[in-house]
């Protein structure tokens, strides 16, 4: 039951944040989120958890042991929040700006989310056969650093703002989360720390709200309602595939990171005593994500970190089976949406703040100390992306002024143009920068040059450092004016530094 509660809360937190940000933050109609996006997303969790349960039972029968613990499985938090903040939300606003009403824009956003999720599933199928190779080629600092940048600047910062919008509730919940998970403090009733913090925060939210101290972010229904909504394939996904190309700079790293994470988590389980076949783990993850996308889901699934912790608390194969049934059936019958509508964002956001801290700490602690600068430099693209999101908000900078600042230049490249270019494709950029610094630190200058040259090629096609505000890809020769100047200088910079690394490597050989 401890394992079940912990895994359910993890998945519910992700679903609740997905709904809260899309509905409360971007204005996507609730029926589309709960009735269209949730069932397919929950189906992916159901299928993956059932497969992981079966893998655990199979391993137990093969080894003759009765203490085998299933790999924890669920919705991937970093990429789900990334999808919401960087793909789905902006797409909805773009469709609205094009003249579509809320329902039509919501449907088009759903189609794009389906296509992006299915594409990630297909990518993971391919990567599943080379998971160990990917892990061997890309330095750990590159993968963990880019993930930590996302965690701290996007997954952590935005929820921190959200929880401080109801500071009494949010700060209380954050403190309890840190008490339970960081300080390892005892929780009343032996409840999982996250569950305890969310319950206290929710009670405080409604108690204070009764006296008008705290306000609701998403209006709760007067009474629980049964909302039958089953996963199904919608032909509108073809609309989504037509536009999914512009999201590749984001979804490719998301898929890559879950594959590498799956490899790492499988190794962690092996050390804890449960030797799973890594390819089976990755293929099950890919199948669940692909099926979720085709059936209407908008978030990818992944094996979770923490197998040894679940094993230590006594969980075996039953907790993943129960979680899959609860999330899967709940997404179809609608009681998940009832739960999520009742849980305030201020009580859930602290979970993501903790997650961002944990991921950031892990990025530094899991790599050699000499690679810490590589992790640190990978934060800058994420900072630029955060600034772009905030500065492009009409509340802060008028749209016409934002556009003008991208083409006007007096001394060097326009500052805002540089920020936009640095933030676009930030995950890949961060990985390349960190990998380049690692290779340089280890005196492998030719390998460093190879990473830089790859960055230059990607830059020429707008995969990284896109000069377009929406971050879409292009070929360098398709640009003109200041946009071409900015893009050209970024591309040339990579090739010049790559050449410098090669020249230094020749000197070193002598």
C-alpha positions in Angstrom: 0.0 0.0 0.0 2.9 2.4 0.7 4.3 1.7 -2.8 0.8 2.1 -4.3 0.1 5.4 -2.5 3.5 6.8 -3.4 3.2 5.9 -7.1 -0.4 7.1 -7.4 0.4 10.4 -5.9 3.4 10.8 -8.3 1.1 10.2 -11.3 -1.8 12.3 -9.9 0.6 15.2 -9.3 1.7 15.2 -12.9 -1.9 14.9 -14.2 -3.1 17.7 -11.8 -0.3 20.0 -12.9 -1.0 19.3 -16.6 -4.7 20.2 -16.1 -4.0 23.2 -13.9 -1.5 24.8 -16.2 -3.5 24.1 -19.4 -6.9 25.1 -18.0 -5.9 27.8 -15.4 -2.8 29.1 -17.1 -3.5 29.0 -20.8 -7.3 28.7 -20.9 -7.7 25.4 -22.6 -11.3 24.2 -22.2 -11.6 21.7 -19.3 -13.8 19.2 -21.3 -11.0 18.8 -23.8 -8.3 18.3 -21.1 -10.4 15.9 -19.0 -12.4 14.3 -21.7 -9.9 14.0 -24.6 -6.4 14.2 -23.2 -6.8 12.3 -19.9 -8.2 9.0 -21.1 -5.4 8.3 -23.6 -2.7 9.5 -21.2 -4.1 7.3 -18.4 -4.2 4.3 -20.8 -0.4 4.6 -21.3 0.1 4.4 -17.5 -2.3 1.4 -17.3 -0.5 -0.6 -20.1 3.0 0.2 -18.9 2.3 -0.7 -15.3 0.6 -4.0 -16.3 3.6 -4.9 -18.5 6.1 -4.0 -15.7 4.0 -6.1 -13.3 4.2 -9.0 -15.7 8.0 -8.6 -16.0 8.4 -8.7 -12.3 6.3 -11.9 -12.0 8.3 -13.4 -14.8 11.6 -12.6 -13.1 10.3 -14.0 -9.8 9.3 -17.3 -11.5 12.6 -17.5 -13.3 14.7 -16.9 -10.3 12.5 -18.7 -7.8 12.4 -15.6 -5.5 9.4 -14.0 -3.8 11.0 -10.6 -3.1 11.2 -9.2 -6.7 10.0 -5.6 -6.9 8.4 -4.3 -10.1 10.0 -1.3 -11.7 8.0 1.8 -10.8 6.3 3.3 -13.9 4.2 6.4 -14.7 4.0 9.7 -16.4 7.4 11.5 -17.0 7.3 14.7 -15.0 10.0 16.8 -16.7 8.8 16.1 -20.2 5.1 16.4 -19.3 5.6 19.9 -17.8 7.9 20.7 -20.7 5.1 19.6 -23.1 2.6 21.8 -21.3 4.8 24.9 -21.0 6.7 24.7 -24.3 4.4 22.9 -26.8 0.8 22.6 -25.8 0.2 25.9 -24.1 2.0 28.1 -26.8 0.3 26.1 -29.5 -3.1 26.8 -28.0 -2.3 30.6 -27.8 -1.1 30.4 -31.4 -4.3 28.8 -32.6 -6.3 31.4 -30.7 -4.3 34.2 -32.2 -5.1 32.7 -35.6 -8.8 33.3 -35.0 -10.0 29.9 -33.7 -12.4 29.8 -30.8 -11.4 28.1 -27.6 -12.9 24.7 -28.5 -11.4 24.6 -32.0 -8.0 25.8 -30.7 -8.2 23.2 -27.9 -8.9 20.4 -30.4 -6.0 21.4 -32.6 -3.8 21.5 -29.5 -4.9 18.0 -28.6 -4.1 16.8 -32.1 -0.6 18.2 -31.8 -0.1 16.7 -28.4 -1.3 13.3 -29.6 1.1 13.4 -32.6 4.0 14.6 -30.4 3.5 11.8 -27.9 3.2 9.2 -30.6 6.3 10.5 -32.2 8.2 10.2 -28.9 7.0 6.6 -28.7 8.3 5.8 -32.2 11.7 7.5 -31.3 11.9 5.4 -28.1 11.3 2.2 -30.1 14.3 3.0 -32.2 16.4 4.1 -29.3 15.5 1.1 -27.2 17.8 -1.0 -29.4 20.7 1.4 -28.7 20.0 2.5 -25.2 23.4 1.5 -23.8 25.2 3.0 -26.9 23.4 6.4 -26.3 24.5 6.3 -22.6 28.1 5.5 -23.6 28.4 8.2 -26.3 26.9 11.2 -24.5 28.7 12.3 -21.3 26.6 12.0 -18.2 27.1 15.7 -17.4 25.5 16.5 -20.7 22.3 14.6 -20.1 22.0 15.4 -16.4 23.0 19.0 -16.8 20.4 19.7 -19.5 17.8 18.0 -17.4 18.8 20.0 -14.3 18.6 23.2 -16.2 15.0 22.4 -17.2 14.3 21.3 -13.7 15.6 24.4 -11.9 14.5 27.1 -14.4 11.2 25.7 -15.7 10.0 22.8 -13.6 11.0 24.6 -10.3 10.6 28.3 -11.0 7.1 28.4 -12.4 5.6 26.1 -9.7 7.4 28.3 -7.1 5.6 31.3 -8.5 2.3 29.4 -8.5 2.6 28.3 -4.9 3.5 31.8 -3.8 0.4 33.1 -5.4 -1.3 31.4 -2.4 1.7 31.9 -0.1 0.2 30.6 3.2 -0.9 27.3 1.6 2.0 27.0 -0.8 4.7 27.7 1.7 3.2 25.4 4.3 3.0 22.5 1.8 6.5 23.2 0.5 7.9 23.1 4.0 6.1 19.8 4.8 7.4 18.3 1.5 11.0 19.3 2.4 10.5 18.1 5.9 9.4 14.6 4.7 11.7 14.2 1.7 14.8 16.2 2.5 15.0 16.2 6.3 13.5 12.6 6.4 11.2 13.7 9.2 8.6 11.3 10.6 5.1 11.8 9.2 2.0 11.2 11.3 0.2 7.9 10.6 3.1 6.6 8.6 1.7 8.2 5.5 4.0 8.8 2.5 5.5 12.2 2.8 4.1 13.6 -0.4 0.6 12.4 0.4 0.7 13.9 3.9 1.9 17.3 2.6 -0.8 17.4 -0.2 -3.6 16.5 2.3 -2.5 19.1 4.8 -2.1 21.7 2.0 -5.5 20.9 0.5 -7.3 21.1 3.9 -5.5 24.4 4.7 -6.5 25.7 1.2 -10.2 25.0 1.7 -10.2 26.0 5.3 -8.6 29.4 4.6 -10.7 29.7 1.4 -13.8 29.4 3.5 -12.9 32.7 5.2 -11.8 34.3 1.9 -8.1 34.1 2.6 -7.2 31.8 -0.4 -8.9 31.7 -3.8 -9.5 28.8 -6.2 -7.4 28.3 -9.3 -9.7 25.7 -10.9 -13.3 25.8 -9.9 -14.3 22.5 -8.2 -17.6 20.9 -9.2 -20.4 21.1 -6.7 -20.5 17.3 -6.5 -18.4 14.5 -8.0 -19.6 13.6 -11.5 -19.1 10.5 -13.7 -17.5 11.5 -16.9 -17.2 8.5 -19.2 -14.5 9.1 -21.7 -12.6 6.3 -23.4 -9.4 6.3 -25.3 -9.9 6.3 -29.1 -8.0 7.0 -32.3 -9.1 10.3 -33.8 -8.4 11.1 -37.4 -7.5 14.6 -36.2 -4.1 13.3 -35.2 -3.1 13.7 -38.9 -3.4 17.5 -38.3 -1.0 17.1 -35.4 1.5 15.1 -37.5 1.5 17.9 -40.1 2.8 20.4 -37.4 4.9 18.1 -35.3 8.1 18.9 -37.2 8.4 22.3 -35.4 8.4 20.5 -32.0 11.2 18.0 -32.8 13.9 20.2 -31.1 11.9 19.6 -27.9 10.5 16.2 -28.1 13.6 14.4 -29.4 15.6 15.2 -26.2 12.6 14.4 -24.1 12.5 10.9 -25.6 16.3 10.5 -25.4 16.4 11.4 -21.7 13.7 8.9 -20.8 15.6 6.2 -22.6 18.8 7.0 -20.9 16.9 7.3 -17.6 15.4 3.8 -18.3 18.9 2.4 -18.8 20.0 4.0 -15.5 16.9 2.9 -13.6 17.3 -0.7 -14.8 20.9 -0.6 -13.6 19.8 0.7 -10.3 17.3 -2.2 -10.0 20.0 -4.7 -10.9 22.2 -3.3 -8.1 19.2 -3.6 -5.7 18.9 -7.3 -6.6 16.3 -7.3 -9.5 18.1 -7.9 -12.8 15.7 -6.9 -15.5 16.5 -7.0 -19.2 17.1 -3.4 -20.2 15.7 -3.9 -23.7 12.4 -5.3 -22.4 12.1 -2.3 -20.0 12.7 0.2 -22.8 10.5 -1.5 -25.3 7.6 -1.6 -22.8 8.1 2.1 -22.1 8.1 2.9 -25.8 5.0 0.8 -26.5 3.1 2.5 -23.7 4.0 6.0 -24.9 3.1 5.2 -28.5 -0.2 3.7 -27.6 -1.0 6.6 -25.3 -0.3 9.1 -28.2 -2.4 7.2 -30.7 -5.3 6.9 -28.2 -5.4 10.6 -27.4 -2.7 11.0 -24.7 -0.4 14.0 -24.5 2.3 12.9 -22.1 4.9 10.2 -22.3 5.5 7.4 -19.8 8.7 6.3 -18.3 10.2 4.0 -15.6 10.5 6.1 -12.4 13.6 6.6 -10.3 13.4 5.0 -6.9 13.2 1.2 -7.4 15.4 0.6 -4.4 13.2 2.8 -2.2 10.0 0.9 -3.3 11.8 -2.4 -2.6 12.9 -1.1 0.8 9.3 -0.3 1.8 8.2 -3.8 1.0 6.5 -3.3 -2.4 6.6 -6.2 -4.8 4.6 -6.6 -8.0 1.1 -5.7 -6.7 1.7 -2.0 -6.3 2.3 -1.3 -10.0 -0.8 -3.4 -10.9 -2.9 -1.4 -8.5 -1.5 1.9 -9.7 -2.2 1.0 -13.4 -5.8 0.0 -12.7 -6.5 3.1 -10.5 -5.0 5.6 -13.0 -6.2 3.8 -16.1 -9.8 3.2 -15.0 -9.9 6.6 -13.3 -9.0 8.4 -16.4 -11.8 6.7 -18.3 -14.5 7.0 -15.6 -13.6 10.5 -14.8 -13.0 10.2 -11.1 -9.4 11.3 -11.6 -10.6 14.7 -13.0 -12.8 15.0 -9.9 -9.9 14.4 -7.6 -7.7 16.8 -9.6 -10.3 19.6 -9.7 -10.5 19.4 -5.9 -6.7 19.5 -5.2 -5.4 23.1 -5.4 -2.3 23.9 -7.5 -0.7 25.5 -4.4 -0.7 22.1 -2.7 0.8 20.3 -5.7 3.4 22.8 -7.0 5.7 22.2 -4.0 6.2 18.6 -5.2 7.7 19.9 -8.4 9.8 22.4 -6.6 11.3 19.5 -4.6 11.7 17.5 -7.8 13.6 20.3 -9.4 15.9 20.6 -6.4 16.5 16.8 -6.4 17.3 16.7 -10.1 19.7 19.6 -9.8 21.5 18.1 -6.9 21.7 14.8 -8.7 23.3 16.4 -11.7 26.2 17.7 -9.6 26.5 14.8 -7.2 26.4 12.0 -9.9 29.3 13.4 -12.0 33.0 13.9 -11.0 33.8 17.2 -9.4 35.9 18.3 -12.4 32.7 18.0 -14.6 30.7 20.4 -12.4 31.5 23.4 -14.7 30.0 21.3 -17.6 26.8 20.9 -15.6 26.7 24.6 -14.6 27.2 25.9 -18.2 24.3 23.8 -19.4 22.0 26.0 -17.3 22.4 29.1 -19.4 20.2 28.0 -22.3 17.4 27.2 -19.9 17.7 30.6 -18.3 17.4 32.2 -21.7 14.3 30.1 -22.4 12.8 31.2 -19.1 13.5 34.9 -20.0 12.0 34.5 -23.5 8.8 33.0 -22.0 8.5 35.9 -19.6 9.6 38.7 -21.9 7.3 37.6 -24.7 4.3 37.9 -22.3 2.4 41.1 -23.3 2.0 41.9 -19.6 5.8 42.7 -19.5 6.8 43.7 -23.0 4.4 45.1 -25.7 4.4 42.7 -28.7 5.4 45.4 -31.1 8.4 46.4 -29.0 9.4 42.7 -28.6 9.3 42.3 -32.4 11.3 45.6 -33.0 14.0 44.6 -30.5 14.7 41.5 -32.6 15.7 43.5 -35.7 17.2 46.8 -34.3 20.9 46.7 -33.6 23.5 49.3 -32.6 26.3 47.5 -30.9 26.6 43.8 -31.8 23.6 41.6 -32.1 20.4 42.7 -30.5 20.2 41.6 -26.8 16.7 40.2 -27.1 17.6 38.4 -30.3 20.5 36.7 -28.6 18.3 35.6 -25.6 15.6 34.2 -28.0 18.2 32.3 -30.0 20.0 31.0 -27.0 16.7 29.7 -25.5 15.3 28.0 -28.6 16.4 24.4 -28.7 17.8 24.8 -25.2 17.8 21.2 -24.3 20.0 20.1 -27.2 22.1 23.2 -26.8 22.7 22.5 -23.1 23.6 18.8 -23.9 26.1 19.9 -26.5 27.7 22.6 -24.4 28.1 20.3 -21.4 29.4 17.5 -23.5 31.9 19.8 -25.2 33.2 21.0 -21.8 33.5 17.5 -20.5 35.5 16.3 -23.5 37.7 19.4 -23.3 38.2 18.8 -19.5 39.3 15.3 -20.3 41.7 16.6 -22.9 39.8 14.9 -25.7 39.9 17.9 -27.9 38.9 16.2 -31.1 35.8 14.8 -29.5 35.0 18.3 -28.2 35.4 19.6 -31.8 33.0 17.0 -33.0 30.3 18.1 -30.6 30.9 21.7 -31.6 30.7 20.9 -35.3 27.4 19.0 -34.7 26.1 22.1 -32.9 27.1 24.2 -35.9 25.2 21.9 -38.3 22.1 21.9 -36.1 22.3 25.7 -35.8 22.2 26.0 -39.6 18.8 24.4 -39.6 17.3 26.1 -36.6 17.2 22.9 -34.5 19.1 24.9 -32.0 19.4 28.7 -31.8 16.4 29.3 -34.0 16.0 33.1 -34.5 12.3 32.8 -34.9 10.3 33.7 -31.8 8.3 30.4 -31.9 11.5 28.4 -32.2 10.6 26.7 -35.4 13.2 25.1 -37.7 14.4 26.4 -41.0 17.3 26.3 -43.5 19.8 29.1 -43.0 19.5 30.2 -46.6 15.7 30.7 -46.2 16.4 33.7 -43.8 17.1 37.3 -44.7 17.8 40.6 -42.9 18.8 40.7 -39.3 17.5 37.1 -38.7 20.0 35.8 -41.2 22.8 37.8 -39.6 22.0 36.5 -36.1 21.7 32.9 -37.3 24.9 33.0 -39.4 27.0 34.4 -36.6 25.8 31.7 -34.2 26.5 29.0 -36.7 30.0 30.3 -37.6 30.8 30.6 -33.9 30.5 26.9 -33.5 32.6 26.0 -36.5 35.3 28.5 -35.5 35.6 27.1 -32.0 35.6 23.5 -33.4 38.5 24.5 -35.7 40.3 26.0 -32.7 39.9 22.7 -30.8 41.3 20.7 -33.7 44.3 23.0 -34.0 45.0 22.7 -30.3 44.7 19.0 -30.5 47.4 18.9 -33.2 49.6 21.1 -31.0 49.1 18.8 -28.1 50.1 15.7 -30.1 53.5 17.3 -30.7 
